[in-house]
Amino acid sequence: MDDYEWYDDEPYEEPYVVVERHEAGVGSFIVGLALGAGVALLLAPRSGEETRRALARRAQRAQEAAQELVEDMSGTVAEKFNDVRNRVEEGIEATFDAVDAKKRKVSDAFHAGRAAARETRGDLEARIAERKAAYKDA
């Protein structure tokens, strides 16, 4: 028979539940971080003054670490940029060199063709002069 149970000529389906999962975002992380920091402050064994000094030291260390990271990253980015720029410049220079070499080859071939044409013209003019002279003599 069918995969359905029938109830009063209508198919009866089992109810089902759809569960959707959502990834935790940055907002959830920040809320959790704030709650954790608040609980840590409430349960801290130090006085308020000591806690503030410790927090200031940690904030200073975090700022210094962030500055070092930014300096390292900017140095890396500058190195990569210079590497890419050098490779592009080398490619452009190689292309110009190849174009200049092709231009020289075309120019050399043109001049060689012109010289060959002059030589052939001279040979033809000499033959024509010989034929004319032979025709006049005959």
C-alpha positions in Angstrom: 0.0 0.0 0.0 1.1 3.7 0.3 3.6 5.1 2.7 0.8 7.1 4.4 -1.8 6.0 6.9 -5.3 6.9 5.9 -7.8 8.6 8.1 -11.3 9.4 6.8 -10.1 9.2 3.2 -7.3 11.8 3.9 -3.7 10.8 4.1 -2.3 11.1 7.6 1.3 12.1 8.0 3.4 12.0 11.1 4.2 15.5 12.5 7.8 16.5 12.2 10.1 19.2 13.7 12.6 21.2 11.7 15.7 22.2 13.6 17.7 25.1 12.1 21.3 25.7 13.2 22.8 29.1 13.2 26.5 29.8 13.4 27.6 32.0 16.3 28.7 35.4 15.0 31.2 38.0 16.2 28.4 39.6 18.2 27.9 36.5 20.3 31.7 36.2 20.8 31.9 39.8 22.0 28.9 39.4 24.4 30.5 36.2 25.8 33.8 38.0 26.2 32.1 40.9 28.1 30.2 38.5 30.3 33.3 36.5 31.1 35.3 39.7 31.9 32.5 40.9 34.2 32.3 37.6 36.1 36.1 37.6 36.4 36.1 41.0 37.9 33.4 40.1 40.4 35.3 37.0 41.5 38.8 38.5 41.4 40.8 38.1 44.6 42.5 41.5 44.1 41.3 44.9 45.1 39.9 47.3 42.6 43.1 49.3 42.4 45.2 46.2 41.8 42.7 44.9 39.2 42.8 48.3 37.4 46.6 48.2 37.3 46.6 44.7 36.0 44.1 45.5 33.3 46.1 48.6 32.3 49.3 46.4 32.0 47.4 43.9 29.9 45.9 46.5 27.7 49.4 48.1 27.2 50.8 44.6 26.3 47.9 44.0 23.9 48.4 47.4 22.3 52.1 46.7 21.9 51.4 43.3 20.4 48.9 44.8 18.0 51.4 47.5 16.9 54.1 44.8 16.3 51.6 42.8 14.3 50.7 45.9 12.2 54.4 46.7 11.6 55.1 43.1 10.6 52.1 43.0 8.3 52.9 46.3 6.7 56.5 45.2 6.2 55.3 42.0 4.6 52.8 43.9 2.4 55.6 46.3 1.3 57.9 43.4 0.5 55.2 41.7 -1.6 54.4 44.9 -3.4 58.1 45.5 -4.2 58.5 41.9 -5.4 55.5 42.1 -7.7 56.6 45.5 -9.0 60.1 44.2 -9.8 58.6 41.2 -11.6 56.3 43.4 -13.7 59.2 45.8 -14.5 61.4 42.8 -15.5 58.6 41.5 -17.7 58.1 44.9 -19.4 61.8 45.2 -20.0 62.0 41.7 -21.4 59.1 42.6 -23.7 60.8 45.8 -24.9 64.0 43.9 -25.5 62.1 41.2 -27.6 60.3 44.0 -29.6 63.7 45.7 -30.3 65.2 42.4 -31.4 62.3 41.8 -33.8 62.6 45.4 -35.1 66.3 44.8 -35.8 65.6 41.6 -37.6 62.9 43.2 -39.8 65.2 46.1 -40.5 68.1 43.9 -41.4 65.8 41.7 -43.6 64.5 44.9 -45.3 68.0 46.2 -46.0 69.2 42.8 -47.2 66.2 42.6 -49.6 66.9 46.1 -50.8 70.5 45.3 -51.5 69.5 42.1 -53.3 67.0 44.0 -55.4 69.7 46.6 -56.4 72.1 43.8 -57.3 69.4 42.0 -59.3 68.5 45.3 -61.1 72.1 45.9 -62.0 72.4 42.3 -63.4 69.2 42.8 -65.4 70.3 46.2 -66.7 73.7 44.6 -67.8 71.9 41.7 -69.6 69.6 44.1 -71.3 72.6 46.2 -72.5 74.3 43.0 -73.8 71.1 42.0 -75.7 70.7 45.4 -77.2 74.4 45.4 -78.3 74.0 41.9 -79.8 70.8 43.0 -81.5 72.5 46.0 -83.0 75.4 43.9 -84.2 73.2 41.4 -85.9 
